Amino acid sequence: MIHSVYLVDDDEAVRKALALLLSTVGITTKGFADPQAFLAEVPKLAPGCLILDIRMPAISGLKLQERLAAQGINWPTIVISGHGDIEACRRAFHNGAVDFLPKPVDEQDLIDAIQRGQEALTRTLDRRAEQAETLALLAALTPREREVLDRIAEGFTTRQIAEGLGLSPRTVDSHRAAIGAKLGTVSQAEMTRLWLEGRETP
């Protein structure tokens, strides 16, 4: 899947040049003249890759990167600068940048960096979709079924679960069958995987 690229740079000539370059490889770019304009649009934008200039009035590219991270927006980011230094580079990578490129930007380096960002974003979105599906499956369980699943995932036998919950083994087996039907698996290993994924999801 090809995701949009959002370019935040106060230099109009740079925005136009990079947008033209990326259009030749089928990548749609939306340009922003300053971080404030981008922040105002973020809630309406689909996840994508960012290209951020470091030196911009009011809010630097690094500050923008940090603000986005604070909002839970961790889209793959490529930082570009005509005035880069080691400290700026370090901060960019610390904040999760895919790459740090000097101006004038090498065309192939930029395309390669965007490709890595696109792949990383696809993996992230796929993972979130899987987590959402898992949460929906787990949400369908009754409180008692969830208690039984907790113990299945912890490795307890049917008899141990029955004793712990004050149920008959037959009732526990009935709950296990209902859990299996709702989760789409009778495998204890797969049930445990879904249980763990549900616990790991924020």
N, C-alpha and C positions, 0 to 999 in steps of 0.2 A: 504494500500500500504506500502511495506517495502522499506525504503530509505537507501541509502548507509551510512556507518559510516566512517568518516575520523579521523584517530588517529595520532596526532602530539606529538611525545615523542622521546627524544634523546636516550632513553634506548631501545636498540634493543630487549632485553629479555622481557621487558614489552610489546612492540609492538606485538611480536610473541605470548605471552601468552594471551593477550586480544583478538587478532584476532582469536586464536584457540577457546577461550571461546565463542565468539560471533558467530562463525561458527556453533557451536552446536545448536544454536537456529535460524539458518537460516539467519543470518545477515552478509552481505558482508562488510568486512573492508579493507580500503586502508590505509597503514601506510606511515608516512613521518618522516624522521629522524630529521628534523628541520623546523622551521616556514618559512624560505626562500624557501625551496623546495615546501612547501604547497602553498605559495603565488604565486609561478610561475605557479602552476597547476590550481589554482582556476578558471580562466576564462574558462577552459575546463571541469570543473566538474559539474555534476548535483547536485542540492540542496541536502543536506544531514545533518546528525547530526555530530557534532564535539566532539572529546574527546581531550582535551588539557592539557598537563603537564604545571605546573606553571613555574618551573625553567629549562630553557634551555639557552644555550649560545646565545649571541647577542640579541635575541628577546624572551622575556618571553611569557608564555601562555596568560597572561593578556594583554600584549601589542599587541599580535596577535589578540586577541579578539577585542580590541579597533580599530585596523587597519581595520579589516574586517567590523566592524560597520560603520566606516567612509566611506567605499566603498559601503555601503548599503547592505552588506551581513550579514544578521541577522539570520543565521541558528542556531537551538537549540544547545547549547553548554554545555558539562559536563566538569568541571574543576577538575583535579586530582593533588594531590601533597603529597609528603612525608614531606613537610616543610610548610604546610598551617598555616596561622594565621588568626585572626579575620579580620584584615584590608584587606588581600588578598581575604578572603571569601566575605567581603562586596563589594569589587570592582567587583568581578566576578558576583555576583547577580545584582549589579547596571548595569552591562553591558549586562544583560539578560540571565545569565547562568541558565540552568535547574536544576543543582545540583553541589555541591562541595564535592568531595569525597577524603578521605585520602588514601594514599598508606600504606600497600597493600590494593588494592581495594576489597571490599566485592562483590563477583560475583553477588548476587541477587540484591544488591543495584544498581550496574551498569546496569544490564539488565532492572530493573524497571525505572531507569532514562532515558535510551535510549528509552524505550517504551513511556514515557511521551513526549520526544523530537520528536519521530516519529509522534505521534498524533498531536502535535502542528504544525509540519511542514506540515502535510497533510491538516490541517485546513487553514494554511496560503496559500498554493498553490491552494487549492480549491477557496479561496476567491479571489486570484489574477486572476484565470481563469474566475470567474464570472464578475470581474471588466473589464477584457479585452473584454468579450462578450458584456457587457453593453456599453462600449465605441464604439465598432464596430456598435452597433445598433444606437447609438446617432449620430455617424459620417455619417450615411446614410440620416439624416434629412437635408433638405435645410435650408438656413439661416432664411427664413420666418417661416418655420415649427419650428425651434428652438425658435424663438421669441414667437410663440404661445405656445409651450410647457413650456417655462419659466413662462408664465402667468397662464397656467393651473396649474402648480405646486405651484404657489403662491395663488391659490384659486379663481382666477377671473372667472366670468361667461362668457359665449359666448358673451353676449352683451357688457360687460365691455372690453373684449379683442378686440372686433370689434371697439369700440370707441377709445381705446387706440392706436390701430395700424392704424386707418383710413380705416377699411375694413367693408364690409357688414357682418352681422351675418351668412349669407349663405356661404360666403367665409371662415369664421373662421371654420364653421362646416366641410367644405371640407378639410381644413387643419387638423382638428382634426381626420378626417377619415383616411387621409394619414399617420398621425403620428401613429395612432392605428395600421395600417397595417404594418408599418415598425418596430414598437416596439413589435408587437405581442400581444397587449392588448388594450382594449377600456376602461379599468378601470382607473379612475382618480387617485385612490390611487396607483395603480401599476405604472402608468406613473410618478407619483411624486417620488416613490421609486427609479425608474431608473434614474430620473433626479438628485436626491440627491446623488446616488451612483456615477454618472458621475462627480459631483462636488467634491466629496470627494477623487476621485482617483488622485494621484500626477501626 
